Amino acid sequence: MVESFTIDGENAKQDISVEIQGVVLCGYTGRDQEAVKKHIEELRREGIEPPPSVPMCYPKPPRGIEKTGVVDVQGSETSGEIEYVLIVDKDGVYAGLGSDHTDRELERLDILKSKQVCPAVVSQEMWNYDEVKDHWDDIEIRSWVTKAGERTLYQESTLSTMLLPEDLIDLVGKRVSGPLDGMVILSGTPPILKGEMIFADRFEGELYDPVLERKITIDYSIKTIDWFND
């Protein structure tokens, strides 16, 4: 599966095509283990069992990503999680923004399957990792959700709280057979600010670089398949 992305460089923009080989969703990847425990507790309150170990990796097929701005879901209890995204390519590593949208009802029964039924949303724009590597920890990541017309700041952190890209790539490399070229990696997510999931109608995210003064955004609507009667 070939996907096109726009590399927003310091001096110019460039369109690239990447043959996606697979998608890996990482979880419980915080550098701060107290924050990791907080996220596990958020999931526990939703009836989701804690993982057997941390961090975790979950695979998705190459067609498991979405960029159109709409996520179609089966149930009413689904939600996004803001994450940074890495694309490992033969020409380098690119960094962007994404959301690991998950079916929370199914997650209570089978975490891996809950990751499979919803697409992972990824940004059209990416940065060359080499351009942001030296100030990576200063980059800000946040999300907003809108439900019944009310927009709420949902998550907010800096990338200093999450595993570094090199560590994330090393983690995934131990689980993937063969080279990582063409692999899309989602980083895991910072805690929800108020500690409770919101099953929203819309999800927005932002990755802001205060040093180079630029940002990457995602914005998508969640559409429940409600036109079919069982």
For each residue, the residues with C-beta under 8 A, 3 or more apart:
1: 19 20 62 63
2: 17 18 19 20
3: 17 18 20 65 67
4: 15 16 17 18
5: 15 16 17 18 87 94 96 124 125 126
6: 13 14 15 16 124 125 126
7: 13 14 15 16 94 125 126 127 128
8: 13 125 126 127 214 216
9: 12 13 14 127 128 131
10: 131 212
11:
12: 9
13: 6 7 8 9
14: 6 7 9
15: 4 5 6 7
16: 4 5 6 7 89 91
17: 2 3 4 5
18: 2 3 4 5 87 89 182
19: 1 2 182
20: 1 2 3 23 62 65 182 183 184
21: 62 181 182 183
22: 59 60 61 62 176 182 183 184
23: 20 59 60 61 62 64 65 120 183 184 185 186
24: 57 58 59 60 172 175 176 183 184 185 186
25: 57 58 59 60 100 115 120 186
26: 29 55 56 57 58 163 168 171 172 185 186 187 188
27: 51 54 55 56 57 58 100 188 189
28: 36 39 40 51 54 55 56 188
29: 26 36 54 55 162 163 168 171 187 188
30: 33 35 36 39 161 162 163 188 190
31: 160 161 162 163
32: 35 36 161
33: 30 36 37
34: 37 38
35: 30 32 38 39 161 190 191
36: 28 29 30 32 33 39 40 54
37: 33 34 40 41
38: 34 35 41 42 191 195
39: 28 30 35 36 42 43 189 190 191 192
40: 28 36 37 43 44 50 51 54
41: 37 38 44 45 195
42: 38 39 45 46 191 192 195 196 197
43: 39 40 46 48 50 107
44: 40 41 47 48 49 50
45: 41 42 195 196
46: 42 43 104 107 108 197
47: 44 108
48: 43 44 104 107 108 111
49: 44 108
50: 40 43 44
51: 27 28 40 54 56 111
52:
53: 56
54: 27 28 29 36 40 51
55: 26 27 28 29 163 171 188
56: 26 27 28 51 53
57: 24 25 26 27 171 172 175
58: 24 25 26 27 111 112 115
59: 22 23 24 25
60: 22 23 24 25 64 65 115 116 120
61: 22 23 64
62: 1 20 21 22 23 65
63: 1
64: 23 60 61 116 119 120
65: 3 20 23 60 62 98 119 120 121 122 184
66: 70 71 119 120 121 122 220
67: 3 121 122 123 124
68: 220
69: 219 220 221
70: 66 220 221 223
71: 66 78 101 118 119 121 220 221 222 223
72: 223 224 225
73: 78 101 103 117 118 222 223 224 225
74: 103 117 224 225
75: 78 103 105 106 224
76: 199 224
77: 103 104 105 199
78: 71 73 75 101 102 103 104 118 199 222
79: 101 102 104 145 197 198 199 200 203
80: 99 100 101 102 121 143 145 200 203 205 220 222
81: 99 100 101 102 143 155 189
82: 97 98 99 141 142 143 154 155 189 190 205
83: 97 98 99 100 141 186 187 188 189
84: 95 96 97 98 139 141 159 162 165 186 187 207
85: 95 96 97 98 122 123 126 184 185 186 187
86: 93 94 95 96 129 165 168 169 184 185 187
87: 5 18 93 94 95 96 126 183 184 185
88: 93 169 180 181 182 183 185
89: 16 18 92 93 94 181 182
90: 181
91: 16
92: 89 128 129 130
93: 86 87 88 89 128 129 130 165 169
94: 5 7 86 87 89 126 127 128 129
95: 84 85 86 87 126 127 128 129 132 165
96: 5 84 85 86 87 122 123 125 126 127 207 216
97: 82 83 84 85 122 123 141 205 206 207 216 217 218
98: 65 82 83 84 85 120 121 122 123 186 205 218
99: 80 81 82 83 120 121 143 203 205 218 220
100: 25 27 80 81 83 115 120 186 189
101: 71 73 78 79 80 81 118 119 120 121 203 222
102: 78 79 80 81 107 114 115 118
103: 73 74 75 77 78 106 107 114 117 118
104: 46 48 77 78 79 107 108 114 197 199
105: 75 77 108 109
106: 75 103 109 110 113 114 117
107: 43 46 48 102 103 104 110 111 114
108: 46 47 48 49 104 105
109: 105 106 113 114
110: 106 107 113 114
111: 48 51 58 107 114 115
112: 58 115 116
113: 106 109 110 116 117
114: 102 103 104 106 107 109 110 111 117 118
115: 25 58 60 100 102 111 112 118
116: 60 64 112 113
117: 73 74 103 106 113 114
118: 71 73 78 101 102 103 114 115
119: 64 65 66 71 101
120: 23 25 60 64 65 66 98 99 100 101 184 186
121: 65 66 67 71 80 98 99 101 203 218 220
122: 65 66 67 85 96 97 98 184 186 218
123: 67 85 96 97 98 126 207 216 217 218
124: 5 6 67
125: 5 6 7 8 96 216
126: 5 6 7 8 85 87 94 95 96 123 216
127: 7 8 9 94 95 96 131 132 209 214 216
128: 7 9 92 93 94 95 131 132
129: 86 92 93 94 95 132 133 165
130: 92 93 133
131: 9 10 127 128 212
132: 95 127 128 129 135 136 139 209 211 212
133: 129 130 136 165
134:
135: 132 138 139 209 211
136: 132 133 139 159 164 165
137: 158 159 160
138: 135 158 159 160 209 210 211
139: 84 132 135 136 158 159 207 208 209 210
140: 156 157 158 159 206 207 208 210
141: 82 83 84 97 155 156 157 158 159 190 205 206 207 208
142: 82 153 154 155 156 157 205 206 208
143: 80 81 82 99 153 154 155 156 203 204 205 206
144: 151 152 153 154 203 204 205
145: 79 80 151 152 154 198 200 202 203 204
146: 149 150 151 152 200 201 202 203 204
147: 150 152 198 199 200 201 202
148: 201
149: 146
150: 146 147
151: 144 145 146
152: 144 145 146 147 198
153: 142 143 144 156 193
154: 82 142 143 144 145 192 193 198
155: 81 82 141 142 143 189 190 191 192 193
156: 140 141 142 143 153 190 193
157: 140 141 142 161 162 190 191
158: 137 138 139 140 141 161
159: 84 136 137 138 139 140 141 162
160: 31 137 138
161: 30 31 32 35 157 158 190
162: 29 30 31 84 157 159 187 188 190
163: 26 29 30 31 55 167 168 171 187 188
164: 136 167 168
165: 84 86 93 95 129 133 136 168 169
166: 169 170
167: 163 164 170 171
168: 26 29 86 163 164 165 171 172 185 187
169: 86 88 93 165 166 172 173 180 185
170: 166 167 173 174
171: 26 29 55 57 163 167 168 174 175
172: 24 26 57 168 169 175 176 180 183 185
173: 169 170 176 180
174: 170 171
175: 24 57 171 172
176: 22 24 172 173 180 183
177:
178:
179:
180: 88 169 172 173 176 183
181: 21 88 89 90
182: 18 19 20 21 22 88 89
183: 20 21 22 23 24 87 88 172 176 180
184: 20 22 23 24 65 85 86 87 120 122
185: 23 24 26 85 86 87 88 168 169 172
186: 23 24 25 26 83 84 85 98 100 120 122
187: 26 29 83 84 85 86 162 163 168
188: 26 27 28 29 30 55 83 162 163
189: 27 39 81 82 83 100 155
190: 30 35 39 82 141 155 156 157 161 162
191: 35 38 39 42 155 157 195
192: 39 42 154 155 195 196 197
193: 153 154 155 156
194:
195: 38 41 42 45 191 192
196: 42 45 192
197: 42 46 79 104 192
198: 79 145 147 152 154
199: 76 77 78 79 104 147
200: 79 80 145 146 147 203 222
201: 146 147 148 221 222
202: 145 146 147 219 220 221 222
203: 79 80 99 101 121 143 144 145 146 200 218 219 220 222
204: 143 144 145 146 217 218 219
205: 80 82 97 98 99 141 142 143 144 217 218 219
206: 97 140 141 142 143 215 216 217
207: 84 96 97 123 139 140 141 215 216 217
208: 139 140 141 142 214 215
209: 127 132 135 138 139 212 213 214 215
210: 138 139 140 213
211: 132 135 138
212: 10 131 132 209
213: 209 210
214: 8 127 208 209
215: 206 207 208 209
216: 8 96 97 123 125 126 127 206 207
217: 97 123 204 205 206 207
218: 97 98 99 121 122 123 203 204 205
219: 69 202 203 204 205
220: 66 68 69 70 71 80 99 121 202 203
221: 69 70 71 201 202
222: 71 73 78 80 101 200 201 202 203
223: 70 71 72 73
224: 72 73 74 75 76
225: 72 73 74 228
226:
227:
228: 225
229:
230:
